[in-house]
Amino acid sequence: MNPIDFIREKFRLYYAESVNEIKAPTFVEKREFGFVPFRKEKTMIRHRGFENQKKLQDFIKTFVPSDAYYSSAYYKNPSEEKMAEKGWLGADLIFDIDCDHIQTPCKKEHDSWVCLDCGEVFSSPTKKCLNCGSEKVDEEKWICEECLDAAKKEVLKLLKILEEDFGISEKTVGIVFSGHRGYHVHVENKDLVKLEAEERKEITDYITGAGLKLNMLQNLDVSKTGWSGRLAKTLYDLCLKKPEELASIGLREKTVKKIVEKRSQILDLLVFGGEKGEVEKLLGKTVWREVFEKAFREASVPIDTVVTTDIHRLIRLPKTLHGKTGFRVVPLSLEKLYEFNPLNDALAFPSDEKIKVKVKNAKKIRIGGETYGPYKDEVVGLPMPVAMFYVCRGKATPAG
């Protein structure tokens, strides 16, 4: 059985048993849906509309998509193919946080660059194959517990900003694991639904700190709201770190020594309110700029701004499967998010079922509490969630 047929059959069995778990989004009759079929050319089938949850479930069960999406937007006529004829009524505010956009040390261990002509694999970025000279080099991004946990931390930062700086209640916010590299945050709020793309861009600029410069901040005080307060809190936490912790996040030895030396004075300024110039005087201009840039990166949230500003965006449908991993797209409450581990809790297939696969070249992955791989040109018996992950990623084929 070829890989595509194998994956589709497993997805078919999953939906045959679990399709009733899929809940339609609010105002389902006003949403556009899109589905990626199981075929070599994975062109999305868009502009589908459903009157109710039952019809949506029946379609998924029969069609068996590789990936399923619905619109953040509400339309008068969601099935119309031309956007101008759909009749846009508004859209949820959507945020996408992907571990691809977060600089984590683990990337050096598991990301690679592959020549599409000769298959040579490189561990560092290259635009040209060092083996055959081809310029057809593709970056291969992997996932692990470390980078997925980093994405979760960014979600928690985002939720805090939405509540403290925008007054967005947790009750109007939905959190969803995407099924692969990160999380989607949905805000369904009647006061925000009519926001146009430019207005949404102002929100993304604020959250990412786009255009924020050092000279724009008048003072740093942990009791303040907004960027001044957030940076002050971040600097406060930074100053409390041990020297080895400061070094581990990339600060120079000179900078670490200066922070330790001036720690108590900096903390006093941040607690009692100090002009930014006072902190700069304590640390020196060069050290202060390095510390500020580190604090800025920590205080901002690396959201995908294109997703938020797109008022016609299609987003993954919760409780469906992700075609590149075989994992479930999982809706989460804030309480469940804290303990959620995608590589344990988003598995769609039973771990007690094993299957043999022929693995071409795959990195290690920790799934269900066990580590598998790396593998190269070998046939191995693996639990179904692990085998599905490798096959979905194009790293393995069913053996026998």
C-alpha positions in Angstrom: 0.0 0.0 0.0 1.4 3.4 -0.9 1.8 6.0 1.9 -1.1 8.2 0.8 -3.6 5.3 0.7 -2.2 4.0 4.0 -2.7 7.4 5.7 -6.2 7.9 4.2 -7.3 4.5 5.4 -6.2 5.2 9.0 -7.8 8.6 8.9 -11.0 7.0 7.5 -11.1 4.6 10.5 -10.5 7.4 12.9 -13.4 9.5 11.5 -15.7 6.5 11.3 -15.3 6.1 15.0 -14.7 9.7 16.3 -16.5 12.0 13.8 -19.2 12.8 16.4 -16.5 14.4 18.6 -16.1 17.1 16.0 -18.1 20.2 17.0 -19.2 22.8 14.5 -17.9 26.3 15.2 -20.4 29.0 16.3 -22.7 30.2 13.6 -21.7 27.2 11.4 -24.1 28.3 8.7 -22.2 31.5 8.2 -18.7 29.9 7.9 -16.8 28.8 4.9 -15.1 25.4 5.1 -12.0 24.1 3.2 -10.7 20.6 2.9 -7.4 19.2 1.6 -7.9 15.8 -0.2 -5.6 12.8 -0.2 -3.9 13.1 -3.5 -0.5 14.0 -4.8 -1.5 17.5 -5.7 -3.1 18.7 -2.4 -5.1 21.6 -3.7 -7.6 22.8 -1.1 -11.3 22.4 -1.9 -12.8 25.7 -0.6 -16.2 27.5 -0.5 -18.1 24.7 1.2 -20.9 25.6 3.5 -22.9 23.5 6.0 -26.3 24.2 7.5 -25.6 22.4 10.7 -23.1 20.2 12.6 -24.6 16.9 11.4 -24.0 17.8 7.8 -20.5 18.9 8.5 -19.8 15.6 10.3 -21.3 13.5 7.6 -19.2 15.2 4.9 -15.9 14.7 6.9 -16.8 11.0 7.5 -17.5 10.4 3.8 -14.8 12.7 2.2 -12.0 11.8 4.7 -9.8 14.9 4.3 -6.1 15.1 4.9 -6.8 18.5 6.6 -10.0 20.4 7.5 -10.4 24.2 7.9 -13.1 26.7 8.6 -13.2 30.5 8.2 -12.5 32.9 11.0 -15.0 35.1 9.0 -18.8 35.1 9.0 -20.5 35.5 5.7 -24.1 35.9 4.4 -23.3 33.4 1.6 -20.3 31.3 2.6 -20.5 28.9 -0.4 -20.1 31.7 -3.0 -16.7 31.3 -4.7 -16.0 35.0 -5.2 -15.1 36.9 -2.0 -17.1 39.9 -3.2 -20.3 37.8 -3.3 -19.9 36.1 0.0 -21.0 39.1 2.0 -18.5 39.6 4.8 -20.2 40.1 8.2 -17.1 40.1 10.4 -14.4 37.8 11.7 -13.0 36.3 14.9 -9.7 37.6 16.0 -7.1 34.8 15.4 -3.6 34.5 16.6 -1.1 31.8 15.4 1.9 30.9 17.5 4.3 28.5 15.8 7.6 27.1 17.3 9.1 27.9 13.9 9.1 31.5 14.9 10.7 31.0 18.2 14.5 30.7 18.6 15.2 27.7 20.7 18.5 25.8 21.2 16.9 22.6 20.1 16.7 23.8 16.5 20.4 23.3 16.1 19.9 19.7 17.1 16.9 18.7 15.0 16.4 21.1 12.0 18.3 20.3 8.8 18.7 21.3 5.2 18.2 18.6 2.5 19.3 18.6 -1.1 16.3 17.7 -3.3 18.5 16.4 -6.1 21.1 14.1 -4.3 19.4 13.7 -0.9 22.5 15.0 1.1 21.5 16.3 4.5 23.2 19.3 6.2 22.9 20.4 9.8 23.5 24.1 9.2 21.8 26.5 6.8 23.0 26.4 3.2 21.5 27.7 -0.1 23.6 25.4 -2.2 24.3 21.6 -1.8 27.9 21.1 -0.8 27.8 17.6 -2.4 26.4 18.1 -5.9 26.2 21.9 -6.2 22.4 22.0 -6.6 20.5 25.0 -5.4 17.4 23.0 -4.7 17.8 22.8 -1.0 14.9 22.5 1.3 14.8 23.4 5.1 13.4 20.5 7.1 11.9 21.6 10.4 11.4 19.1 13.1 9.5 19.2 16.5 10.4 18.2 20.0 9.1 18.8 23.5 11.4 21.7 24.1 10.2 23.8 21.1 6.5 22.9 21.6 6.8 23.9 25.3 8.3 27.2 24.1 5.3 27.8 21.9 3.0 27.1 24.9 4.9 29.7 27.0 4.3 32.3 24.3 0.6 31.5 24.3 0.4 32.2 28.0 2.2 35.5 27.5 -0.3 36.4 24.7 -3.2 35.6 26.9 -1.9 37.8 29.7 -1.4 40.7 27.2 -4.9 40.3 25.8 -6.4 40.4 29.3 -4.3 43.1 30.9 -3.8 45.5 28.0 -6.9 44.9 25.8 -9.4 43.9 28.5 -10.3 40.7 26.6 -11.9 38.2 29.0 -10.7 34.7 29.1 -14.3 33.6 28.6 -14.2 34.9 25.0 -10.9 33.2 24.2 -10.4 29.7 22.8 -7.1 27.8 22.7 -6.3 25.1 20.1 -3.3 23.0 19.5 -2.8 23.0 15.7 -1.8 19.4 15.4 1.8 20.1 14.5 4.0 23.0 15.5 2.0 25.3 17.7 -1.3 26.8 18.9 -4.1 29.0 17.6 -5.8 31.5 19.9 -9.4 32.4 18.9 -11.1 35.5 20.2 -14.9 35.6 19.7 -15.9 39.0 20.9 -18.8 41.1 19.4 -16.8 44.3 20.0 -13.9 43.1 17.8 -15.6 41.1 15.1 -16.0 44.0 12.7 -12.4 45.1 12.9 -10.8 45.6 9.5 -7.3 44.3 8.5 -5.6 47.6 9.3 -7.1 47.8 12.7 -6.0 44.2 13.4 -2.5 45.2 12.2 -2.4 47.8 15.0 -3.1 45.0 17.5 -0.3 42.8 16.0 2.1 45.7 16.0 1.4 46.3 19.7 1.8 42.6 20.7 5.0 42.2 18.7 6.4 45.6 19.6 6.8 46.5 16.0 8.5 49.9 15.6 9.1 50.2 19.4 12.4 52.0 20.1 14.4 52.5 23.2 13.8 56.3 23.2 10.0 55.9 23.1 9.9 54.6 26.7 9.8 57.4 29.3 10.2 55.3 32.4 10.4 51.7 33.6 8.1 50.8 36.5 6.8 47.3 37.3 3.5 48.8 38.5 2.7 50.3 35.1 0.6 48.7 32.4 1.5 48.6 28.7 5.0 48.2 27.3 6.8 50.2 29.9 5.4 48.0 32.7 5.9 44.8 30.7 9.5 45.6 29.9 10.2 46.6 33.5 8.8 43.3 34.8 10.8 41.4 32.2 14.0 43.3 33.2 13.2 42.6 36.9 13.0 38.9 36.3 16.1 39.0 34.2 18.1 40.7 37.0 17.1 38.0 39.4 18.6 35.2 37.4 21.9 33.6 38.4 25.0 34.4 36.4 25.0 31.0 34.7 21.4 31.5 33.7 22.1 34.9 32.2 25.0 33.4 30.3 22.8 30.5 29.0 20.4 33.0 27.4 23.2 34.5 25.3 24.3 37.5 27.3 28.0 38.3 27.1 30.3 37.8 30.1 30.8 41.6 30.5 27.0 42.1 30.5 26.5 39.4 33.1 29.1 40.8 35.4 27.5 44.3 35.1 24.0 43.0 35.9 25.3 41.2 39.0 27.3 44.2 40.1 24.4 46.6 39.8 21.5 44.2 40.5 20.1 45.8 43.7 20.2 49.3 42.3 18.5 48.2 39.1 15.8 46.4 41.0 15.1 49.5 43.2 14.7 51.7 40.0 12.3 49.2 38.5 10.2 48.9 41.7 10.1 52.6 42.6 10.1 53.9 39.1 13.1 55.2 37.3 13.8 57.1 34.2 15.2 54.9 31.4 18.3 57.1 31.5 19.1 56.0 35.1 19.3 52.4 34.2 21.4 53.2 31.2 23.8 55.2 33.4 24.2 52.2 35.7 24.9 49.7 33.0 26.6 51.8 30.3 25.1 52.4 26.9 26.3 49.1 25.2 25.4 46.8 28.0 22.0 48.5 28.4 21.2 48.1 24.7 22.0 44.4 24.9 19.9 43.9 28.0 17.1 45.9 26.5 17.0 43.9 23.3 17.0 40.6 25.3 14.1 41.9 27.5 12.3 43.1 24.4 12.4 39.7 22.8 11.2 38.1 26.0 8.3 40.6 26.5 7.0 40.5 22.9 5.1 37.6 21.4 6.2 36.1 18.0 2.7 35.8 16.5 2.2 35.2 12.8 0.9 38.7 11.9 -0.4 37.6 8.5 -2.9 35.2 10.2 -4.3 37.9 12.5 -4.7 40.6 9.8 -6.3 38.2 7.3 -10.1 38.8 7.7 -10.8 35.8 5.4 -8.5 33.4 7.0 -9.2 29.6 7.2 -8.1 28.0 10.4 -7.9 24.3 11.4 -11.1 22.7 12.6 -10.7 21.3 16.2 -10.9 17.5 16.7 -9.8 16.8 13.1 -6.5 15.3 12.1 -3.3 17.0 10.8 -2.1 15.5 7.6 1.6 16.1 8.3 1.6 14.4 11.7 -1.5 12.3 12.2 -2.0 14.2 15.5 -5.4 15.6 16.6 -6.2 19.3 16.5 -7.0 19.7 20.2 -9.2 22.5 21.8 -8.0 23.4 25.3 -9.1 25.3 28.3 -6.5 27.5 30.0 -6.4 25.0 32.9 -5.7 22.1 30.5 -3.1 24.1 28.6 -0.7 24.2 31.6 -0.3 20.4 31.7 -0.8 19.7 28.0 2.0 17.8 26.1 1.1 17.5 22.4 3.5 14.5 22.0 1.4 12.6 24.6 -2.0 14.2 24.6 -2.7 14.8 20.9 -2.2 11.2 19.7 -5.1 10.0 17.6 -4.1 6.3 17.2 -3.7 3.6 19.8 -0.1 3.1 21.0 -0.6 -0.6 21.7 -1.1 -1.3 18.0 2.2 -1.7 16.2 3.2 -1.7 12.6 6.3 -2.3 10.6 7.6 0.6 8.4 10.6 1.2 6.2 12.3 4.4 7.4 14.4 6.3 4.9 16.1 8.9 7.0 14.3 10.2 10.2 15.4 12.1 13.2 14.5 11.0 16.7 11.1 11.9 18.2 9.7 11.4 21.7 6.1 10.3 21.5 4.0 8.8 24.3 6.8 9.2 26.8 9.3 7.1 24.7 12.1 8.1 22.3 12.3 6.7 18.9 15.0 7.0 16.3 17.1 8.2 14.6 16.6 5.7 11.8 18.2 5.4 8.4 17.3 2.8 5.7 15.9 0.3 8.1 12.6 -1.6 8.8 11.3 -1.1 12.3 8.2 -2.1 14.2 6.7 1.0 15.8 3.6 2.0 17.8 0.9 3.3 15.5 1.2 7.0 16.5 4.9 7.0 15.8 4.6 5.1 12.6 1.9 7.5 11.4 4.1 10.5 12.3 7.0 9.2 10.2 4.8 8.2 7.3 2.9 11.5 7.4 6.2 13.4 7.4 7.3 11.5 4.3 10.1 9.7 6.2 8.7 6.2 6.1 6.5 3.8 4.1 4.4 0.8 5.3 6.5 -2.3 5.1 4.7 -5.4 3.7 
